[in-house]
Amino acid sequence: MVSHHSCDVLIYVERQISYVLRTVEERKVKLIRFWFTDVQGQLKSMAISPVELEVALSEGVHFDGSAIDGFSRVQESDVLARPDPATFQILPWADGGTTARMFCDIYNPSGTPFEGDPRNILRRNLVKAQEKGHSFYVAPEMEFFYFKDGNSPRPEPIDSGGYFDLTTADVASDLRRKTISVLESMGIPVEYSFHEDAPSQHEIDLRYTDAMSMADKIMTFRLVVRELALEQGLFASFLPKPIEDVQGSGMHLHLSLFDNDDKNLFHDPEAQYGLSETGQQFMAGLLHHAPELTAITNPLVNSYKRLVPGFEAPGWITWAQNNRSSLIRVPITKRDKESSTRIEYRSPDPTCNPYLAFAVLMAAGSKGIEEGYDLPKEVAQNTSKLSNGEIDTLGVKSLPRSLNEALEAMEKSELVHNAVGEHVFEWFLRNKRSEWQAYKSHVTQWELDTYLPNW
């Protein structure tokens, strides 16, 4: 017997498919792009014509997974991309609005979810949470730089603006405004937008939504920002630390859990900071497992050039309400708006794969709830300005200081292994170790400038 829930899902999907087919015809869409991501979080795409769309929506599209990083080995190469009609959007900048896109889930030919697909990995973790009555919501602060040319040996900022500047120095204001307009037209609401602290650095904050939708939106956001910059002859970079001596680009994540009745499970007006026991346990889980998660949330060698003292990025595993050097901050809840109760996880950067990052964050927070983790004491001091001796007296641990340290912590993590699965766990470690080895053998300009004249 088919359950009422299954019938409702089928009806919803049929309506979505009908909407896609009708819109493609009415808007005279000429090309539909199927998007998915590799393990590293790089967006991949294949295109079909409207003639092929109806069959693709019902049967999916086969392709060779061995050509994609972290997907199949050659001897098991075939995979199936199934487009999600709920993610259909016109791309307003492409070909006069005659190109559309849909995100895909990747399946094995047998019909089972492909274990190397980041979207399926996140869905599996979200289903586990939903079985406990938890829905995971995320709102990211997206930071990035605009540069004159992506091919220059050194990045060249296009302005000298600073935090919240709106002056003639902020020549990217129009570009940022156009970017927001395009995002909004694609169903990606923006909360805030402003010039960040460093020259040519900008921030656009997205309105919170469920984790799967937000991961899709982050992938779209990164492409929109770069495409619109290219139209102006500029280069947009999400590299965590492209310029020395200024702060890097993070992707602070505002996290919350809701129950099946859309009640914020982190909200408790009687508790300290208005954060419920569930919220405190979730936060304790993130703090306890933070070293294991960091290779996923900060996946580049360059990521660890940002996580150093003095540039508003966290280096120590602490939490506080009004301390922006902490790994986790508890923002003040808006009066009479319990849905805004949340925690802010501040170490991730915008180069991470959002599907994998959300999966491991959800797993760590859920572990804290399941095991009843105790929340450590708040650290109100600015840890970036404390000496090593003062840090020692606080008894706090540091985040990994390099990609190598992060990979060593991840390798020992049963939690991350279970969250991402054996296939991605092994591939990620192998690939990133290779990246670290290549970095270690590379002779940098700093070494030549510092040592060559004297030696």
C-alpha positions in Angstrom: 0.0 0.0 0.0 1.3 3.5 -0.9 1.3 5.9 2.0 -0.4 9.3 1.9 3.1 10.9 2.2 4.4 9.0 -0.8 1.3 10.1 -2.8 1.8 13.7 -1.8 5.5 13.6 -2.9 4.6 12.1 -6.3 1.9 14.7 -6.9 4.4 17.5 -5.9 7.1 16.1 -8.3 4.6 15.8 -11.1 3.5 19.4 -10.6 7.1 20.5 -10.6 7.9 18.6 -13.9 4.7 20.1 -15.5 5.9 23.6 -14.4 9.4 23.1 -15.9 8.1 21.8 -19.2 5.5 24.6 -19.5 8.1 27.3 -18.6 10.6 26.0 -21.1 8.0 26.3 -23.8 6.6 29.7 -22.7 10.0 31.3 -22.2 11.4 29.8 -25.4 14.3 28.3 -23.5 16.9 26.9 -25.9 19.3 25.1 -23.6 18.9 23.4 -20.2 22.0 22.9 -18.1 22.2 20.0 -15.6 24.4 21.0 -12.7 26.1 18.8 -10.1 29.3 19.1 -8.1 32.4 17.0 -7.7 33.9 16.2 -4.3 36.0 19.3 -4.2 32.9 21.5 -4.7 33.6 22.4 -8.3 30.4 23.0 -10.3 30.0 20.6 -13.3 27.5 20.9 -16.1 26.1 19.1 -19.1 23.5 20.6 -21.5 20.5 19.2 -23.3 17.9 20.7 -25.7 14.2 21.2 -24.8 13.4 18.2 -27.1 15.3 15.9 -24.8 14.0 17.4 -21.5 10.9 15.3 -20.9 12.8 12.0 -21.2 15.7 13.4 -19.1 13.3 14.4 -16.3 11.7 10.9 -16.2 14.8 8.7 -16.9 17.8 10.8 -16.1 21.0 11.1 -18.2 23.9 8.6 -18.3 27.5 9.9 -18.2 31.0 8.7 -17.5 31.6 9.3 -13.8 35.3 8.4 -14.0 36.0 11.7 -15.7 34.8 13.6 -12.5 37.1 14.1 -9.5 36.0 11.8 -6.7 33.4 10.0 -8.7 33.8 6.5 -10.2 36.9 4.5 -11.0 37.2 3.6 -14.7 36.0 0.1 -14.2 32.8 1.3 -12.6 32.3 4.5 -14.6 28.7 4.8 -15.6 26.4 7.0 -13.4 23.0 8.6 -13.9 22.2 12.3 -13.4 18.6 12.8 -12.4 17.6 16.5 -12.5 15.6 17.9 -9.5 12.7 19.9 -11.1 12.3 21.9 -7.9 15.7 23.6 -8.7 14.7 24.8 -12.2 15.8 28.5 -12.8 16.3 30.6 -15.8 19.9 32.0 -16.0 19.2 35.7 -16.6 22.8 36.5 -17.7 23.2 33.7 -20.2 22.1 34.0 -23.9 19.4 36.6 -23.2 17.7 34.5 -20.6 17.2 31.5 -23.0 19.3 29.1 -20.8 18.0 27.4 -17.7 19.5 25.1 -15.1 18.6 22.3 -12.7 20.7 20.6 -10.0 21.0 16.9 -10.3 21.3 14.0 -8.0 23.7 11.3 -9.1 22.6 7.6 -9.1 24.2 4.3 -9.9 22.7 2.5 -12.9 21.0 0.1 -10.5 19.0 3.1 -9.2 20.7 3.4 -5.8 22.2 6.8 -4.7 25.8 7.2 -5.9 28.0 7.4 -2.8 30.4 9.9 -4.4 27.6 12.5 -4.9 27.9 15.4 -2.4 24.2 16.2 -2.7 23.2 12.7 -1.9 25.6 12.7 1.1 24.0 15.8 2.5 20.5 14.4 1.9 21.4 11.2 3.8 22.5 13.2 6.8 19.5 15.5 6.7 17.1 12.4 6.5 18.8 11.1 9.7 18.1 14.4 11.4 14.5 14.5 10.2 13.9 11.1 11.6 14.7 12.7 15.0 12.4 15.6 14.2 15.2 18.0 13.3 15.4 20.3 10.2 18.7 22.0 9.6 18.7 25.7 8.6 21.7 27.7 7.4 22.4 31.4 6.5 25.9 32.1 5.1 27.9 35.3 5.0 29.6 35.2 1.7 32.9 37.1 1.4 34.9 37.6 -1.8 37.3 39.9 -3.6 37.1 41.7 -6.9 40.4 42.0 -8.8 41.4 43.6 -12.1 42.6 40.5 -13.8 42.6 36.8 -12.8 45.8 36.2 -14.8 48.1 38.7 -13.0 51.0 37.3 -11.0 49.6 39.1 -8.0 46.0 40.1 -7.4 45.3 43.8 -8.1 42.4 45.3 -6.0 40.0 47.6 -7.8 39.3 49.9 -4.9 40.7 51.0 -1.6 37.5 51.0 0.4 37.1 49.7 3.9 34.4 48.3 6.2 30.9 49.6 5.2 32.4 52.2 2.9 30.1 53.8 0.3 32.4 56.2 -1.4 33.9 56.9 -4.8 36.6 54.4 -3.7 34.0 51.6 -3.8 33.7 51.3 -7.6 32.2 47.9 -7.3 28.9 49.1 -5.7 27.1 48.9 -9.1 28.4 45.5 -9.7 27.4 44.3 -6.3 23.9 45.8 -6.8 23.5 44.0 -10.2 24.7 40.8 -8.6 22.0 41.1 -5.9 19.4 41.8 -8.5 20.3 38.6 -10.5 20.4 36.5 -7.3 16.9 37.8 -6.3 15.5 37.0 -9.8 16.8 33.4 -9.3 15.0 33.0 -6.0 18.1 33.6 -3.8 17.0 36.3 -1.3 19.8 38.6 0.1 19.7 39.9 3.7 22.7 42.3 3.6 25.4 43.6 1.3 28.4 45.8 2.0 32.0 46.5 1.4 34.1 44.4 3.8 37.2 45.5 5.7 39.9 44.8 3.1 40.5 46.7 -0.2 38.2 45.3 -2.9 36.6 42.8 -0.5 32.8 42.5 -0.4 30.2 40.6 1.5 26.7 39.4 0.6 24.7 37.6 3.2 21.9 35.2 2.1 18.6 34.7 3.9 18.4 31.5 5.9 16.7 28.4 4.5 17.0 24.6 4.7 20.5 23.2 4.3 19.9 21.5 1.0 18.4 24.6 -0.7 21.2 26.7 0.8 23.9 24.4 -0.6 22.4 24.7 -4.0 22.2 28.5 -3.6 25.8 28.8 -2.6 26.9 26.9 -5.7 24.7 29.3 -7.8 26.0 32.3 -5.9 29.6 31.6 -6.6 28.9 31.3 -10.3 26.8 34.4 -10.5 29.4 36.5 -8.8 32.1 35.4 -11.1 30.1 35.5 -14.3 28.9 39.1 -13.7 32.4 40.2 -12.7 33.7 38.8 -16.0 31.1 40.8 -17.9 32.8 43.9 -16.5 36.3 42.7 -17.3 37.0 41.9 -13.6 37.9 38.7 -11.7 36.0 37.6 -8.6 37.9 35.4 -6.2 36.7 33.3 -3.2 40.2 32.4 -2.3 40.4 32.6 1.5 43.7 34.6 1.6 44.6 36.2 -1.7 46.4 39.2 -0.2 48.9 39.4 2.7 48.4 41.7 5.6 44.7 42.1 5.3 41.9 39.9 6.5 40.8 36.9 4.3 37.4 35.8 3.1 35.3 33.6 5.3 31.9 32.0 5.0 30.5 32.4 8.5 27.5 30.1 8.8 24.5 30.9 11.0 23.0 27.5 12.0 19.7 26.6 13.7 17.4 23.5 14.1 13.6 23.5 13.7 11.1 20.8 14.6 8.3 19.5 12.5 6.0 22.3 13.6 8.6 25.0 12.5 9.6 25.7 16.1 13.2 26.9 16.6 14.7 24.2 18.8 17.6 26.5 19.8 15.2 29.1 21.4 14.6 29.2 25.1 13.9 32.7 26.5 14.6 31.5 30.1 18.1 30.2 29.2 21.4 32.2 29.1 21.6 34.1 25.8 18.2 32.6 25.0 19.9 29.4 23.8 18.1 26.2 24.7 19.8 23.0 26.1 19.5 21.5 22.6 21.2 24.5 21.1 24.0 24.3 23.7 24.5 20.6 23.1 24.6 21.2 19.3 27.2 23.9 19.9 29.2 21.6 22.2 29.2 19.0 19.5 30.7 21.4 17.0 33.3 22.6 19.4 34.3 19.0 20.4 34.6 17.8 16.8 35.9 21.0 15.2 39.4 19.7 14.4 38.0 16.7 12.6 35.7 18.9 10.5 38.2 21.5 9.5 39.6 19.8 6.4 36.1 19.8 5.0 35.2 23.3 5.9 38.6 24.7 5.0 39.9 22.5 2.2 42.9 24.4 0.7 46.5 25.0 1.7 45.6 28.7 1.4 42.7 28.3 3.9 45.1 28.1 6.8 46.8 31.5 5.8 43.4 33.0 6.9 43.1 31.1 10.2 45.8 33.1 11.9 45.6 35.6 14.8 45.0 39.3 14.1 42.6 39.1 11.1 39.2 38.4 12.7 39.4 34.7 11.8 39.2 32.1 14.6 42.3 30.2 15.6 41.1 28.7 18.9 38.2 26.4 19.7 36.1 28.8 21.8 32.6 30.3 22.0 31.2 33.6 23.2 28.4 36.0 22.5 30.3 39.2 21.6 33.7 37.9 20.7 34.5 37.8 17.0 37.7 35.9 17.6 35.7 32.9 18.8 35.1 29.9 16.6 31.4 30.1 17.6 29.4 33.2 18.4 25.9 33.4 19.8 24.3 36.4 18.1 21.7 38.4 20.1 18.2 37.2 19.3 15.8 39.8 17.9 13.1 40.7 20.3 9.8 38.7 19.8 11.4 36.8 16.9 12.4 33.4 18.2 13.1 32.1 14.7 16.3 34.2 14.7 17.9 32.3 17.6 21.0 30.7 16.1 24.7 30.1 16.5 27.4 31.4 14.1 30.2 29.0 13.1 33.0 31.2 11.9 35.9 29.1 10.6 34.6 27.9 7.1 35.7 29.6 4.0 33.8 30.0 0.7 36.0 27.4 -1.2 34.5 24.5 0.7 32.0 22.1 -0.8 28.8 23.3 1.0 27.1 19.9 0.7 29.9 18.1 2.5 30.4 21.0 5.0 26.7 21.0 6.0 26.8 17.2 6.3 29.7 17.1 8.8 28.4 20.1 10.7 25.0 18.5 11.1 26.6 15.2 12.2 28.8 16.9 14.8 25.9 19.0 16.2 23.6 16.0 16.3 26.3 14.0 18.1 26.4 16.6 20.8 22.6 16.4 21.2 22.6 12.5 21.2 25.5 12.2 23.7 24.4 15.2 25.9 27.8 17.0 25.5 28.5 19.6 28.1 29.2 23.1 26.8 32.6 24.4 27.9 32.9 27.8 29.5 32.5 30.9 27.5 35.8 32.7 26.6 35.1 36.4 26.4 38.7 37.5 25.8 40.0 38.3 22.4 42.1 35.2 21.9 44.0 36.7 18.9 45.6 39.2 21.3 46.5 36.7 24.1 50.0 35.3 24.6 50.6 31.6 24.6 50.8 31.6 28.3 47.5 33.3 28.7 46.0 30.8 26.2 47.4 27.9 28.2 45.6 29.2 31.4 42.3 29.1 29.5 42.8 25.4 28.6 41.5 25.8 25.0 42.7 23.9 21.9 43.6 25.4 18.6 42.1 24.6 15.2 44.4 22.8 12.8 47.2 25.2 11.8 47.7 23.6 8.3 45.9 21.4 5.8 48.2 18.6 6.9 47.1 18.9 10.5 43.5 19.1 9.4 43.9 15.9 7.4 45.5 14.1 10.3 42.6 15.0 12.5 40.0 14.0 9.9 41.7 10.6 9.2 41.1 9.6 12.9 37.4 10.7 12.8 34.8 8.1 12.9 32.2 10.9 12.8 33.4 12.4 9.5 33.9 8.9 8.0 30.3 8.0 8.8 29.0 11.4 7.6 30.6 11.5 4.2 30.9 7.7 3.6 33.9 5.5 2.8 34.1 6.5 -0.9 34.4 10.3 -0.3 36.4 9.9 2.9 39.2 7.9 1.3 39.2 10.0 -1.9 39.3 13.3 -0.1 42.2 12.3 2.1 44.2 10.9 -0.8 43.6 13.9 -3.0 44.3 16.5 -0.3 47.5 14.7 0.8 48.7 14.9 -2.8 48.0 18.6 -2.7 49.9 19.0 0.5 52.9 17.1 -0.8 53.0 19.3 -4.0 52.8 22.4 -1.8 55.7 21.2 0.5 58.0 20.7 -2.5 57.1 24.1 -4.1 59.7 26.9 -3.8 57.8 30.1 -3.0 58.7 33.7 -3.9 59.0 34.4 -0.2 61.8 31.9 0.1 63.6 33.3 -2.9 63.3 36.9 -1.6 64.3 36.0 1.9 67.1 33.5 1.4 68.6 33.8 -2.1 70.4 37.1 -1.6 72.4 35.8 1.4 72.8 32.1 0.5 
